Amino acid sequence: CYTKHMRKTFYEGLCAINEDFFAQKSLLVVYLEEGSGSIHHRVDGVTTEDGVLNVKITSLNAGGSDDMGQWAILIPIDKKLDSLPVELELGEQLCTWEEYEALPELQDRDVLEE
């Protein structure tokens, strides 16, 4: 299931991707599969160095649940960077359930029916 907040944020992001967007930007899509649907992700940085686009993503993990998770992370980048090779750095932040529940991404959640 998804929360209204997460669903709204994702769809708002998709709606902003139109011809005007692609006139200036490109879209980097990072697809991740996790062993738990409760693992969330944070983009910690997008930089360039020596002709490489470096993307740092941290997974936020409080121990997991009994479901799987698939994530499509949409990252707008400057159009002039879209021909660079991409190096993805994945990190993990272990946290307690209390810290996990306090993540801004999970606030104002109303679970939708599955």
N, CA, C and O atoms as a GROMACS GRO file, in nm:
protein
  456
    1CYS      N    1   0.084  -0.118   0.000
    1CYS     CA    2   0.000   0.000   0.000
    1CYS      C    3   0.088   0.125   0.000
    1CYS      O    4   0.207   0.118   0.034
    2TYR      N    5   0.032   0.235  -0.037
    2TYR     CA    6   0.102   0.362  -0.040
    2TYR      C    7   0.030   0.461   0.050
    2TYR      O    8  -0.090   0.447   0.074
    3THR      N    9   0.100   0.558   0.100
    3THR     CA   10   0.034   0.662   0.175
    3THR      C   11  -0.012   0.769   0.078
    3THR      O   12   0.043   0.784  -0.030
    4LYS      N   13  -0.115   0.844   0.119
    4LYS     CA   14  -0.161   0.954   0.034
    4LYS      C   15  -0.048   1.051   0.007
    4LYS      O   16  -0.033   1.101  -0.104
    5HIS      N   17   0.033   1.078   0.110
    5HIS     CA   18   0.144   1.173   0.095
    5HIS      C   19   0.244   1.125  -0.010
    5HIS      O   20   0.282   1.201  -0.098
    6MET      N   21   0.285   0.999  -0.001
    6MET     CA   22   0.385   0.947  -0.094
    6MET      C   23   0.328   0.943  -0.234
    6MET      O   24   0.396   0.979  -0.330
    7ARG      N   25   0.205   0.900  -0.247
    7ARG     CA   26   0.144   0.890  -0.379
    7ARG      C   27   0.129   1.029  -0.440
    7ARG      O   28   0.160   1.049  -0.558
    8LYS      N   29   0.083   1.126  -0.361
    8LYS     CA   30   0.066   1.263  -0.410
    8LYS      C   31   0.202   1.319  -0.454
    8LYS      O   32   0.212   1.378  -0.561
    9THR      N   33   0.304   1.301  -0.374
    9THR     CA   34   0.436   1.353  -0.407
    9THR      C   35   0.487   1.293  -0.537
    9THR      O   36   0.541   1.365  -0.621
   10PHE      N   37   0.472   1.162  -0.556
   10PHE     CA   38   0.520   1.097  -0.676
   10PHE      C   39   0.445   1.147  -0.798
   10PHE      O   40   0.506   1.180  -0.900
   11TYR      N   41   0.312   1.154  -0.789
   11TYR     CA   42   0.233   1.198  -0.902
   11TYR      C   43   0.254   1.346  -0.932
   11TYR      O   44   0.252   1.387  -1.048
   12GLU      N   45   0.275   1.428  -0.829
   12GLU     CA   46   0.306   1.569  -0.854
   12GLU      C   47   0.437   1.581  -0.930
   12GLU      O   48   0.451   1.664  -1.019
   13GLY      N   49   0.533   1.498  -0.893
   13GLY     CA   50   0.660   1.498  -0.964
   13GLY      C   51   0.644   1.457  -1.109
   13GLY      O   52   0.703   1.518  -1.198
   14LEU      N   53   0.564   1.355  -1.133
   14LEU     CA   54   0.540   1.311  -1.270
   14LEU      C   55   0.470   1.419  -1.352
   14LEU      O   56   0.503   1.439  -1.469
   15CYS      N   57   0.375   1.488  -1.291
   15CYS     CA   58   0.301   1.592  -1.364
   15CYS      C   59   0.390   1.710  -1.402
   15CYS      O   60   0.361   1.781  -1.498
   16ALA      N   61   0.498   1.732  -1.327
   16ALA     CA   62   0.588   1.842  -1.358
   16ALA      C   63   0.682   1.809  -1.475
   16ALA      O   64   0.751   1.896  -1.526
   17ILE      N   65   0.684   1.683  -1.517
   17ILE     CA   66   0.771   1.641  -1.626
   17ILE      C   67   0.694   1.653  -1.756
   17ILE      O   68   0.614   1.567  -1.792
   18ASN      N   69   0.720   1.762  -1.827
   18ASN     CA   70   0.651   1.789  -1.952
   18ASN      C   71   0.752   1.846  -2.053
   18ASN      O   72   0.873   1.841  -2.029
   19GLU      N   73   0.704   1.898  -2.163
   19GLU     CA   74   0.794   1.952  -2.266
   19GLU      C   75   0.882   2.064  -2.211
   19GLU      O   76   1.000   2.073  -2.244
   20ASP      N   77   0.824   2.150  -2.128
   20ASP     CA   78   0.902   2.259  -2.068
   20ASP      C   79   1.016   2.205  -1.982
   20ASP      O   80   1.128   2.257  -1.984
   21PHE      N   81   0.986   2.098  -1.907
   21PHE     CA   82   1.089   2.036  -1.823
   21PHE      C   83   1.205   1.986  -1.911
   21PHE      O   84   1.321   2.015  -1.883
   22PHE      N   85   1.171   1.911  -2.017
   22PHE     CA   86   1.275   1.850  -2.100
   22PHE      C   87   1.349   1.950  -2.187
   22PHE      O   88   1.451   1.916  -2.246
   23ALA      N   89   1.300   2.072  -2.197
   23ALA     CA   90   1.373   2.175  -2.270
   23ALA      C   91   1.501   2.213  -2.196
   23ALA      O   92   1.600   2.252  -2.258
   24GLN      N   93   1.499   2.200  -2.063
   24GLN     CA   94   1.614   2.240  -1.981
   24GLN      C   95   1.680   2.124  -1.907
   24GLN      O   96   1.799   2.130  -1.875
   25LYS      N   97   1.605   2.020  -1.882
   25LYS     CA   98   1.652   1.913  -1.794
   25LYS      C   99   1.643   1.777  -1.862
   25LYS      O  100   1.579   1.760  -1.966
   26SER      N  101   1.708   1.682  -1.800
   26SER     CA  102   1.692   1.540  -1.832
   26SER      C  103   1.648   1.472  -1.703
   26SER      O  104   1.656   1.530  -1.595
   27LEU      N  105   1.604   1.350  -1.718
   27LEU     CA  106   1.555   1.277  -1.601
   27LEU      C  107   1.636   1.150  -1.583
   27LEU      O  108   1.640   1.065  -1.671
   28LEU      N  109   1.699   1.139  -1.469
   28LEU     CA  110   1.771   1.018  -1.432
   28LEU      C  111   1.676   0.934  -1.347
   28LEU      O  112   1.626   0.982  -1.245
   29VAL      N  113   1.652   0.810  -1.389
   29VAL     CA  114   1.563   0.722  -1.315
   29VAL      C  115   1.648   0.610  -1.254
   29VAL      O  116   1.716   0.538  -1.326
   30VAL      N  117   1.642   0.598  -1.124
   30VAL     CA  118   1.713   0.492  -1.052
   30VAL      C  119   1.607   0.397  -0.999
   30VAL      O  120   1.521   0.436  -0.920
   31TYR      N  121   1.613   0.271  -1.041
   31TYR     CA  122   1.517   0.170  -0.998
   31TYR      C  123   1.587   0.078  -0.898
   31TYR      O  124   1.692   0.021  -0.928
   32LEU      N  125   1.527   0.065  -0.780
   32LEU     CA  126   1.584  -0.020  -0.676
   32LEU      C  127   1.480  -0.120  -0.629
   32LEU      O  128   1.361  -0.087  -0.619
   33GLU      N  129   1.524  -0.240  -0.598
   33GLU     CA  130   1.440  -0.341  -0.536
   33GLU      C  131   1.497  -0.369  -0.398
   33GLU      O  132   1.618  -0.382  -0.380
   34GLU      N  133   1.407  -0.379  -0.301
   34GLU     CA  134   1.448  -0.404  -0.163
   34GLU      C  135   1.376  -0.526  -0.109
   34GLU      O  136   1.267  -0.561  -0.156
   35GLY      N  137   1.436  -0.590  -0.012
   35GLY     CA  138   1.375  -0.706   0.052
   35GLY      C  139   1.265  -0.669   0.148
   35GLY      O  140   1.201  -0.758   0.206
   36SER      N  141   1.242  -0.539   0.168
   36SER     CA  142   1.135  -0.492   0.256
   36SER      C  143   1.074  -0.365   0.197
   36SER      O  144   1.146  -0.278   0.148
   37GLY      N  145   0.943  -0.356   0.201
   37GLY     CA  146   0.874  -0.237   0.152
   37GLY      C  147   0.886  -0.119   0.246
   37GLY      O  148   0.850  -0.008   0.209
   38SER      N  149   0.935  -0.142   0.367
   38SER     CA  150   0.947  -0.031   0.462
   38SER      C  151   1.083   0.038   0.455
   38SER      O  152   1.109   0.132   0.531
   39ILE      N  153   1.169  -0.006   0.366
   39ILE     CA  154   1.296   0.064   0.346
   39ILE      C  155   1.271   0.181   0.252
   39ILE      O  156   1.222   0.163   0.140
   40HIS      N  157   1.304   0.300   0.297
   40HIS     CA  158   1.289   0.420   0.216
   40HIS      C  159   1.426   0.470   0.173
   40HIS      O  160   1.528   0.421   0.221
   41HIS      N  161   1.428   0.567   0.082
   41HIS     CA  162   1.554   0.615   0.027
   41HIS      C  163   1.561   0.766   0.028
   41HIS      O  164   1.459   0.835   0.020
   42ARG      N  165   1.682   0.815   0.039
   42ARG     CA  166   1.708   0.959   0.038
   42ARG      C  167   1.821   0.986  -0.060
   42ARG      O  168   1.925   0.921  -0.054
   43VAL      N  169   1.800   1.081  -0.150
   43VAL     CA  170   1.908   1.122  -0.240
   43VAL      C  171   1.992   1.223  -0.164
   43VAL      O  172   1.945   1.331  -0.129
   44ASP      N  173   2.118   1.188  -0.138
   44ASP     CA  174   2.206   1.272  -0.058
   44ASP      C  175   2.296   1.361  -0.141
   44ASP      O  176   2.362   1.450  -0.087
   45GLY      N  177   2.300   1.339  -0.271
   45GLY     CA  178   2.383   1.427  -0.351
   45GLY      C  179   2.394   1.382  -0.495
   45GLY      O  180   2.394   1.262  -0.526
   46VAL      N  181   2.404   1.480  -0.582
   46VAL     CA  182   2.431   1.458  -0.724
   46VAL      C  183   2.542   1.555  -0.760
   46VAL      O  184   2.521   1.677  -0.758
   47THR      N  185   2.659   1.501  -0.793
   47THR     CA  186   2.775   1.585  -0.824
   47THR      C  187   2.844   1.533  -0.951
   47THR      O  188   2.818   1.422  -0.996
   48THR      N  189   2.930   1.615  -1.005
   48THR     CA  190   3.013   1.570  -1.117
   48THR      C  191   3.160   1.583  -1.078
   48THR      O  192   3.201   1.677  -1.010
   49GLU      N  193   3.236   1.485  -1.122
   49GLU     CA  194   3.380   1.487  -1.095
   49GLU      C  195   3.449   1.403  -1.202
   49GLU      O  196   3.413   1.287  -1.224
   50ASP      N  197   3.547   1.461  -1.267
   50ASP     CA  198   3.624   1.392  -1.370
   50ASP      C  199   3.535   1.332  -1.479
   50ASP      O  200   3.559   1.220  -1.525
   51GLY      N  201   3.432   1.408  -1.519
   51GLY     CA  202   3.346   1.362  -1.628
   51GLY      C  203   3.250   1.251  -1.591
   51GLY      O  204   3.198   1.183  -1.679
   52VAL      N  205   3.224   1.233  -1.462
   52VAL     CA  206   3.132   1.129  -1.414
   52VAL      C  207   3.024   1.196  -1.329
   52VAL      O  208   3.053   1.283  -1.248
   53LEU      N  209   2.899   1.154  -1.349
   53LEU     CA  210   2.788   1.201  -1.267
   53LEU      C  211   2.777   1.107  -1.147
   53LEU      O  212   2.744   0.989  -1.164
   54ASN      N  213   2.803   1.158  -1.029
   54ASN     CA  214   2.800   1.078  -0.906
   54ASN      C  215   2.668   1.101  -0.834
   54ASN      O  216   2.632   1.214  -0.804
   55VAL      N  217   2.598   0.992  -0.805
   55VAL     CA  218   2.470   0.999  -0.736
   55VAL      C  219   2.482   0.918  -0.608
   55VAL      O  220   2.516   0.800  -0.611
   56LYS      N  221   2.452   0.983  -0.495
   56LYS     CA  222   2.461   0.915  -0.366
   56LYS      C  223   2.320   0.901  -0.310
   56LYS      O  224   2.249   1.000  -0.290
   57ILE      N  225   2.280   0.776  -0.284
   57ILE     CA  226   2.148   0.745  -0.230
   57ILE      C  227   2.167   0.662  -0.104
   57ILE      O  228   2.245   0.567  -0.102
   58THR      N  229   2.094   0.698   0.001
   58THR     CA  230   2.100   0.625   0.126
   58THR      C  231   1.967   0.557   0.151
   58THR      O  232   1.861   0.620   0.142
   59SER      N  233   1.972   0.428   0.183
   59SER     CA  234   1.849   0.358   0.223
   59SER      C  235   1.835   0.372   0.374
   59SER      O  236   1.932   0.363   0.449
   60LEU      N  237   1.712   0.396   0.416
   60LEU     CA  238   1.680   0.415   0.557
   60LEU      C  239   1.608   0.290   0.604
   60LEU      O  240   1.497   0.260   0.560
   61ASN      N  241   1.671   0.217   0.696
   61ASN     CA  242   1.625   0.083   0.731
   61ASN      C  243   1.610   0.069   0.882
   61ASN      O  244   1.705   0.088   0.958
   62ALA      N  245   1.488   0.034   0.923
   62ALA     CA  246   1.461   0.012   1.065
   62ALA      C  247   1.440  -0.136   1.096
   62ALA      O  248   1.390  -0.170   1.204
   63GLY      N  249   1.477  -0.222   1.005
   63GLY     CA  250   1.466  -0.364   1.034
   63GLY      C  251   1.382  -0.443   0.937
   63GLY      O  252   1.391  -0.565   0.932
   64GLY      N  253   1.299  -0.376   0.861
   64GLY     CA  254   1.226  -0.444   0.757
   64GLY      C  255   1.089  -0.494   0.797
   64GLY      O  256   1.049  -0.490   0.914
   65SER      N  257   1.019  -0.541   0.696
   65SER     CA  258   0.885  -0.597   0.712
   65SER      C  259   0.876  -0.720   0.622
   65SER      O  260   0.976  -0.763   0.564
   66ASP      N  261   0.760  -0.775   0.609
   66ASP     CA  262   0.744  -0.902   0.537
   66ASP      C  263   0.708  -0.885   0.389
   66ASP      O  264   0.665  -0.981   0.325
   67ASP      N  265   0.724  -0.766   0.336
   67ASP     CA  266   0.691  -0.745   0.195
   67ASP      C  267   0.815  -0.698   0.119
   67ASP      O  268   0.917  -0.662   0.179
   68MET      N  269   0.805  -0.699  -0.011
   68MET     CA  270   0.914  -0.652  -0.098
   68MET      C  271   0.886  -0.508  -0.135
   68MET      O  272   0.772  -0.461  -0.124
   69GLY      N  273   0.988  -0.437  -0.179
   69GLY     CA  274   0.970  -0.299  -0.222
   69GLY      C  275   1.042  -0.272  -0.352
   69GLY      O  276   1.155  -0.315  -0.372
   70GLN      N  277   0.976  -0.200  -0.440
   70GLN     CA  278   1.038  -0.153  -0.563
   70GLN      C  279   1.026  -0.002  -0.563
   70GLN      O  280   0.919   0.053  -0.533
   71TRP      N  281   1.133   0.066  -0.598
   71TRP     CA  282   1.138   0.211  -0.592
   71TRP      C  283   1.189   0.266  -0.724
   71TRP      O  284   1.289   0.219  -0.777
   72ALA      N  285   1.119   0.364  -0.777
   72ALA     CA  286   1.166   0.441  -0.893
   72ALA      C  287   1.198   0.580  -0.840
   72ALA      O  288   1.108   0.657  -0.807
   73ILE      N  289   1.325   0.612  -0.834
   73ILE     CA  290   1.369   0.742  -0.783
   73ILE      C  291   1.396   0.831  -0.904
   73ILE      O  292   1.482   0.800  -0.986
   74LEU      N  293   1.322   0.941  -0.914
   74LEU     CA  294   1.333   1.033  -1.027
   74LEU      C  295   1.420   1.151  -0.986
   74LEU      O  296   1.389   1.221  -0.890
   75ILE      N  297   1.529   1.171  -1.060
   75ILE     CA  298   1.624   1.277  -1.026
   75ILE      C  299   1.641   1.368  -1.147
   75ILE      O  300   1.698   1.326  -1.248
   76PRO      N  301   1.592   1.493  -1.139
   76PRO     CA  302   1.614   1.585  -1.251
   76PRO      C  303   1.761   1.628  -1.253
   76PRO      O  304   1.820   1.658  -1.149
   77ILE      N  305   1.819   1.630  -1.372
   77ILE     CA  306   1.958   1.675  -1.388
   77ILE      C  307   1.965   1.774  -1.504
   77ILE      O  308   1.877   1.776  -1.590
   78ASP      N  309   2.067   1.855  -1.504
   78ASP     CA  310   2.088   1.951  -1.612
   78ASP      C  311   2.108   1.874  -1.743
   78ASP      O  312   2.177   1.773  -1.746
   79LYS      N  313   2.046   1.923  -1.848
   79LYS     CA  314   2.050   1.855  -1.977
   79LYS      C  315   2.192   1.830  -2.026
   79LYS      O  316   2.218   1.728  -2.090
   80LYS      N  317   2.284   1.921  -1.998
   80LYS     CA  318   2.422   1.905  -2.045
   80LYS      C  319   2.496   1.790  -1.975
   80LYS      O  320   2.606   1.752  -2.017
   81LEU      N  321   2.437   1.735  -1.868
   81LEU     CA  322   2.501   1.624  -1.795
   81LEU      C  323   2.451   1.488  -1.838
   81LEU      O  324   2.503   1.386  -1.792
   82ASP      N  325   2.350   1.483  -1.926
   82ASP     CA  326   2.286   1.354  -1.954
   82ASP      C  327   2.371   1.257  -2.035
   82ASP      O  328   2.334   1.140  -2.048
   83SER      N  329   2.482   1.303  -2.090
   83SER     CA  330   2.568   1.210  -2.164
   83SER      C  331   2.682   1.154  -2.077
   83SER      O  332   2.760   1.070  -2.122
   84LEU      N  333   2.691   1.201  -1.953
   84LEU     CA  334   2.798   1.153  -1.864
   84LEU      C  335   2.767   1.013  -1.812
   84LEU      O  336   2.650   0.979  -1.789
   85PRO      N  337   2.870   0.933  -1.792
   85PRO     CA  338   2.847   0.805  -1.724
   85PRO      C  339   2.804   0.831  -1.579
   85PRO      O  340   2.843   0.932  -1.519
   86VAL      N  341   2.724   0.741  -1.524
   86VAL     CA  342   2.671   0.757  -1.389
   86VAL      C  343   2.735   0.656  -1.296
   86VAL      O  344   2.743   0.537  -1.327
   87GLU      N  345   2.780   0.705  -1.182
   87GLU     CA  346   2.829   0.617  -1.077
   87GLU      C  347   2.734   0.632  -0.958
   87GLU      O  348   2.717   0.741  -0.905
   88LEU      N  349   2.674   0.521  -0.919
   88LEU     CA  350   2.576   0.521  -0.811
   88LEU      C  351   2.639   0.468  -0.684
   88LEU      O  352   2.693   0.357  -0.682
   89GLU      N  353   2.632   0.547  -0.579
   89GLU     CA  354   2.681   0.504  -0.448
   89GLU      C  355   2.561   0.482  -0.358
   89GLU      O  356   2.487   0.575  -0.328
   90LEU      N  357   2.543   0.359  -0.315
   90LEU     CA  358   2.432   0.324  -0.226
   90LEU      C  359   2.485   0.303  -0.085
   90LEU      O  360   2.576   0.223  -0.062
   91GLY      N  361   2.427   0.375   0.008
   91GLY     CA  362   2.463   0.360   0.148
   91GLY      C  363   2.341   0.317   0.227
   91GLY      O  364   2.230   0.314   0.174
   92GLU      N  365   2.362   0.283   0.352
   92GLU     CA  366   2.251   0.241   0.436
   92GLU      C  367   2.261   0.310   0.570
   92GLU      O  368   2.369   0.320   0.628
   93GLN      N  369   2.148   0.357   0.619
   93GLN     CA  370   2.141   0.414   0.752
   93GLN      C  371   2.046   0.329   0.834
   93GLN      O  372   1.926   0.324   0.806
   94LEU      N  373   2.100   0.263   0.933
   94LEU     CA  374   2.016   0.184   1.024
   94LEU      C  375   1.959   0.278   1.128
   94LEU      O  376   2.029   0.366   1.179
   95CYS      N  377   1.833   0.261   1.161
   95CYS     CA  378   1.771   0.349   1.259
   95CYS      C  379   1.670   0.269   1.341
   95CYS      O  380   1.632   0.158   1.305
   96THR      N  381   1.629   0.327   1.451
   96THR     CA  382   1.525   0.263   1.533
   96THR      C  383   1.390   0.287   1.465
   96THR      O  384   1.378   0.372   1.377
   97TRP      N  385   1.289   0.212   1.507
   97TRP     CA  386   1.154   0.234   1.452
   97TRP      C  387   1.105   0.374   1.485
   97TRP      O  388   1.033   0.434   1.405
   98GLU      N  389   1.141   0.427   1.602
   98GLU     CA  390   1.099   0.562   1.639
   98GLU      C  391   1.161   0.665   1.544
   98GLU      O  392   1.092   0.758   1.500
   99GLU      N  393   1.289   0.650   1.513
   99GLU     CA  394   1.354   0.741   1.418
   99GLU      C  395   1.294   0.726   1.279
   99GLU      O  396   1.271   0.824   1.208
  100TYR      N  397   1.267   0.601   1.241
  100TYR     CA  398   1.209   0.573   1.111
  100TYR      C  399   1.071   0.638   1.098
  100TYR      O  400   1.042   0.703   0.997
  101GLU      N  401   0.987   0.621   1.199
  101GLU     CA  402   0.852   0.678   1.196
  101GLU      C  403   0.855   0.831   1.193
  101GLU      O  404   0.759   0.893   1.148
  102ALA      N  405   0.963   0.893   1.240
  102ALA     CA  406   0.973   1.039   1.242
  102ALA      C  407   1.028   1.097   1.112
  102ALA      O  408   1.039   1.219   1.099
  103LEU      N  409   1.062   1.013   1.015
  103LEU     CA  410   1.115   1.063   0.889
  103LEU      C  411   1.015   1.156   0.822
  103LEU      O  412   0.896   1.125   0.820
  104PRO      N  413   1.060   1.269   0.768
  104PRO     CA  414   0.967   1.362   0.702
  104PRO      C  415   0.887   1.295   0.590
  104PRO      O  416   0.772   1.332   0.566
  105GLU      N  417   0.946   1.198   0.522
  105GLU     CA  418   0.878   1.131   0.411
  105GLU      C  419   0.753   1.055   0.457
  105GLU      O  420   0.665   1.026   0.377
  106LEU      N  421   0.747   1.023   0.586
  106LEU     CA  422   0.637   0.941   0.636
  106LEU      C  423   0.534   1.022   0.714
  106LEU      O  424   0.439   0.964   0.768
  107GLN      N  425   0.550   1.152   0.721
  107GLN     CA  426   0.455   1.233   0.796
  107GLN      C  427   0.327   1.254   0.718
  107GLN      O  428   0.325   1.240   0.595
  108ASP      N  429   0.220   1.286   0.788
  108ASP     CA  430   0.088   1.311   0.728
  108ASP      C  431   0.042   1.194   0.646
  108ASP      O  432  -0.017   1.213   0.539
  109ARG      N  433   0.066   1.075   0.690
  109ARG     CA  434   0.028   0.960   0.610
  109ARG      C  435  -0.109   0.907   0.651
  109ARG      O  436  -0.140   0.891   0.769
  110ASP      N  437  -0.186   0.882   0.554
  110ASP     CA  438  -0.313   0.815   0.566
  110ASP      C  439  -0.305   0.699   0.471
  110ASP      O  440  -0.298   0.719   0.349
  111VAL      N  441  -0.307   0.579   0.521
  111VAL     CA  442  -0.288   0.462   0.436
  111VAL      C  443  -0.410   0.445   0.347
  111VAL      O  444  -0.524   0.446   0.394
  112LEU      N  445  -0.385   0.429   0.218
  112LEU     CA  446  -0.492   0.403   0.123
  112LEU      C  447  -0.524   0.255   0.122
  112LEU      O  448  -0.442   0.172   0.162
  113GLU      N  449  -0.640   0.223   0.077
  113GLU     CA  450  -0.677   0.082   0.064
  113GLU      C  451  -0.589   0.017  -0.040
  113GLU      O  452  -0.556   0.080  -0.141
  114GLU      N  453  -0.550  -0.105  -0.017
  114GLU     CA  454  -0.466  -0.176  -0.114
  114GLU      C  455  -0.549  -0.222  -0.231
  114GLU      O  456  -0.496  -0.283  -0.324
   0.00000   0.00000   0.00000
